[in-house]
Amino acid sequence: MNALSHLDWPFFEPRHRQLAAALDDWAAAHIAHQHGPDVDVECRGLVKALGEAGWLRHAIAGTAHGGTNDAIDTRAICLIRETLARHSGLADFAFAMQGLGSGAISLAGSDTQRAAWLPKVARGQAIAAFALSEPDAGSDVAALACAARADGDHYVLDGEKTWISNGGIADFYVLFARTGEAPGSRGISAFIVEAGTPGFEIAERIELIAPHPLARLRFTNCRIPAANRIGAAGEGFKIAMRTLDVFRTSVAAAALGFARRALHEGLQRATTRKMFGQTLADFQLTQAKLAQMALTIDSAALLTFRAAWARDQGRNVTREAAMAKLAATEGAQQVIDAALQLWGGLGVVSGQPVESLYREIRALRIYEGASEVQQLIIARELLKEVSA
């Protein structure tokens, strides 16, 4: 199956097709599907390699600071994530977190903040992290409790963050804390917190079924300069949502990459596995399964790249992005499960591609808005239209 055939769709421009083809060639030569025993070392190495090869330039906005464009190209981000995910879940993670972790700086940072961090992110010389979730505030961002108290020309941070990707290896964290200008989401601000700041510690490293750097963070009387605040006081929630709006569609693209790799593995197994005097692919049950896998992938791809194209046209894509993420992540789970079934007993052997994919996909149905939250968003947007 040609993993690049969808590039002929009218959502894309010639530069997108060239980007995807070039990255596919580079990834095949430089990235292994299987990972080593030290995920921190490997993730740092991937960030460095992606930066040196120029791929991370697409993760930031601003040509003056090393980006490829002045605005983030959502279709390029999606194609990069889809391609990397087909080759390596950790490579996709490394790229995505450079974009998500620095996204608030790209979108709302001062010139000084952009100049200080974005070139390093683009070159792979600084690892970024996005610190939003808390023990009691995940999907309900407005419920966060980590506080930032103004104290002269500083802020003092107290509280915890958890499920923080790149926690423990990041050089800086874009953190969202309650500053109290108003109740709920209107009283949150965004800050840059450098690793090693006194009062900031990695409270716990969190192990996942698909190894990625992840941690719980703790802040105790942690003083940071007021100049580290991103945007105006009380604008943090809006900044967080703007950042997530950029990258939520790209989660769908990563799921597509996983699903395409699973279909490839399923086809390889079905056409070579001998059974009862024929191949597995000769059975109608197998053919029906393969047809459903292909249908699921193309349906999700159409939703994903519709959302990416629409956002690049300057449109609000709250509903479209939610539809894309929901369809692609839930669909990829089904496709990967079907591929594993085709592999039979070998499919659950540690280190096999379909076994790795089975572990990789599960988190995508939760992070950046669980599937249930996406359903609520879609319904809410529909009801808004009715009310209007």
N, C-alpha and C positions, 0 to 999 in steps of 0.2 A: 504493500500500500504506500502510495506517495504521500509522505508526511507534509509536503509543501504545496500540494495541489490547491489548497484553499487560498493561496496567495493570488490566484487568478481572479478572485472575487473583486467586485468594484469598490469594496471598502478601502482598498489599498492603492497607494501610489507606487511608481517604479522604485523609489528609494526604500520603501518598506520591503519590497520583494528582494532587493539587493541585500538589505540588512539581514533578513532571515536566512537567506542562502549562505551569506558569508559567515554568520554566527554558527550555522549548522556545521559547516566545514571546520571552523575553528574548534568547536566543542568536540567533534569527533576525534580531533587530533590531540586535544589537551585535557579532556575531562573524562575520567573513568566513572562508569555507573556505580561501581562498588566503592565503599569508603574505608579508610583506615581506622585504627582503634582510637585515635585521639581526635575527637570532633573539633575541639578548639583549634588545634594546630591546623587541621585541614580547612576549617572555615577561614582562618586568617590567610592561608595560602590561596584559597579561591578568591577572596577579596583582592589580594595582591595581583593575582593573575588576570582577573577581570579588569582591574584598573589599568594595568600595564598594556593590555590589549586594546584599551579604549572603549570597552563596552559599558563601563560605569558612567561614562559621559552622558549616556541617555537617561540616567536615573535622576539627574539634577536639572534645574532650569537656570538658564543664564549663560550665554556664550562668554561673557566677560569673566566668568568664574569656572570655565572648563566644560560647560555643558554643550551639547550639540545644537540646542535650540534655546531661544529665550523663554519659551513655554514648554512644559513637559508634553511630549508627543505620546498620547495614550496608546495609540496603535503600535508604536515602536516598543513601548514598555511591555505590552501584551505579547507581541511576537517574540521578544527576548525571553520573557518568562516561559512561554510555551516551549520554545526551543530548548532552553536550558533544562526544564523539567523533564523533557524526553530523555535527556542524557544523564541528569543527576539532580535528585531532589535537593541536595545540599548546595549545589551551584545555584539553583533557582533561589533558594533561601538567601544565600550570600548577596546576590544581586538585589533581590526585593528589599532586604533590610537596609541596604545603602540608600535606596530611594525612599522607603517609608520613614526611616530614621532621620533623614535630613529633609524630608518633604516640607515640614513646617518652616524651615529656614528658607527653602526655595520659594515658598508661597508668601511668607509674611515676615521674613527676617530683615533686619536692617542691612544697609550696605556693608557695614563693618562685620556683622555676623556672617553674611554671605561670603565675604572675602576671606574670613578667618577659617571657615569650615568647608565650603563647597568644593574648592579646588582639591583639598585633601581627600574628600569623599570620592571625587571623580577619578583621582589617581590611585585609589585603593590604599592611601597612606593613613587614613583615619576611618575607624569602624564606627558606624552610627547605630543608635538604638532608639526605639519609640516607646516611652514609658507612660502608658495610659491606664491599663487595667490595675485593679486593686483586689484584695481578698473579697470585698463586698461590693465591688463596682466593676462589672465586666461589660455586659451588653447595656446596662443602665449607667452610662458614663456620668450623668448628672449626680449620681450618688457618691462620687468619689470623696474621700475624706482626707487624703494627704494635703497638708496645709502649707502655705507660704506666707509668712508674716513679714510685712515691710518693716525694716529697721534702718533708718537713715538711708545710705546709698547701697544697702544690701537687702536681700530677703533671707529669711531663716526658714528652712524646710524641716518639717517633722511629719513622719508617716511612713507608709510602705507602698510598694508597687509589686505586682507579681505577674507571672507569665510573660516576663519581659524577654523577648528574643534578642540575642546577642548579649544578654546579661552576663557579666563576668569577663567579656572580651572586648566590649565597646570602649572606644576612647572618649565618647561623649554620648549623653542621653538627652533627648528632647522630652521633657517631663511636664506633665499637666497637674497643677495643684490648685487647691481652693484658696483664693485670695479675698473672697467675701464681699465683692462690690455689690452683689445682689444674690438673692436665693437661687438655688439650683444651678442650672447650666450657665447662668449669666455671671456667676461669681468665680469663674475658673480662669487661670492664666497659664501661659506656656513659658517654659524656661529651658535654657541650655545648662546642663550640669556636667562638668568634666569628671571623668574617672579619677579617683584619688583625692577628690575634694574632702577635707576633714568633715566628719559627721556623716559621710556616705559610705555604706558598706554593702557587700554582697551577703545577704543574710542566709541564702540557701541556693544551691544549684539544683535544678529540677531535671530529672531524667525522663525522657519521652520514649514512646515505642519506636519512633523514628528519630534517631539522635540528632539534636540541634542544640546549640548553646542557648540555654534558657535559665532564668534566675528570678529569685525574689530579692527585691532591693529594700534597704532600710535607711531612713534619714533621721538623724537625731541632732537637733540644733546645728544643722548644716547650713553654713552661710555662703551665699553666692552673690556676686555683684548684681545690682539692679539692672545694669547694662545687659545682663544675660536674659532678661525677659524678652520674649518674642512677641512683637505686636503690643497693643495697648493692654492695660490691666483689664481683666474681665472678658477678653476676647478669645481665651484659650479654647473654649468649646467649639466656637466657629472655626478656629484654625485646625483643630483636631478633625472636625467633620470634613473640611475642605481637603485635608490630607488623605483621609480615608476614601473620599469620593474619587480621588485620582487612582488610588491603588486597589480599590475593591474589585474593579473590573479585571485587574491583572491577576487576582486570585483565581478567577474563573479561567484565565488563560493558562495558569500553571496547572490547574486541574485538567485542562485539555491536553497539555503535554504529557501528563501521567497517563491519561486515557489512551492517547495515540500510541505510546510505548506499549501499553498493555495489549492493545489490539494487534500490534506488530508481533508481540510475543505469542499471542493466541493463534495467529495465523501460521507462524512458524511451527508451533507445536501441532496444530491440526493437520497441516499438510505433510508432516514427516512421521507422525506417530502411527505405527502399524497396529491394527486391531481387527481381529476376526477376518483376516485376508484382505483388508482394505485399509485406507488411511482414515483417521478420525474425521477428516474433512468430508469424506464421502457420506457420512450419516446425515440425514435430514435434520436431526436434532441439533447437530453441530452447526449446520448451515443456518438454521434459524437463530441460533445464539450469535453467530458472527454478524448476521444481518442486523440484529437488534443493537449490537455494539456499535456498528458503523452508523446506524440511524441516530443513536444517542449522541455520538460524538459530533456529527454534522449539525444536529439540532442545537446543541450547546454552543458550537462554534459560531453559528449564525447569530445567536443572541449575544455572545461575547463581543464579536467584532462590530455588531450594530451599536452596542453601547460605547465601545471605544471610538468608533467613527463619529457618533453623535457628540461625544464629549469634545473631540477635536474640532468640531464645528461650533463650539461654544455653547452647546445646549445643556440644559439641566438633565442629568441622567440618573436621578435618584432611583426611579422605578426600573429603568433599563439595566442599571448596574446590579440592582438586587435580583432581577430576573436572571441575569447572566450568571451571577455567583451561585444562586440556588440551583439552576439547571445544570451548570457545569460540574459543581462539586458533588451533588447527589448523583448525577449521571456517571461521573468518573468512578465513584465508589461501585456502581453496578457493573461498569465495564471491567474494572480490575478484578472484581469478584468472579465474573464470568471467565476471564482469562486464567485466573488461578484454578478454576474448576476444570478447564481444558487441560491444564498441566497435571492435574491429579495429585498424587502424593508428592511429586517433585515440587509442586507449587508452594508447599508449606515448608520446604527445606530452607533454612537460614542461608541468605546470600544469593538465592535465586532472584532474578529481576522481578518476577511477579510477586514474590514474597516481600521484597523491599517496597514495591509500589503499594502493596496492601497496607503496609504500615505508614507510608508517606501520606496517603490520601486522607486518612481519617481526620487529621487535625484541620484540614481545609474546610470541613463542614462546620467548624466551630469558630475559628479565629476570624477577626474583622467582621463579626456579625454572624452568629449561628444561623443555620437554615431556618429555624423558627422565627428569628428576628427578620430575616429577609422576607418571609411570608407576611409578617406584620407591616413591613415597609411597603410592599406591593399593594396590599389591601388599603393601607392608609392613603397612598397616592391615588388609587382608584376612587376612593370615597371623596377625596378632595375635588376631583373632577365632577363628581355628581353634585356636590355642594355648590360648586361654581356655576 
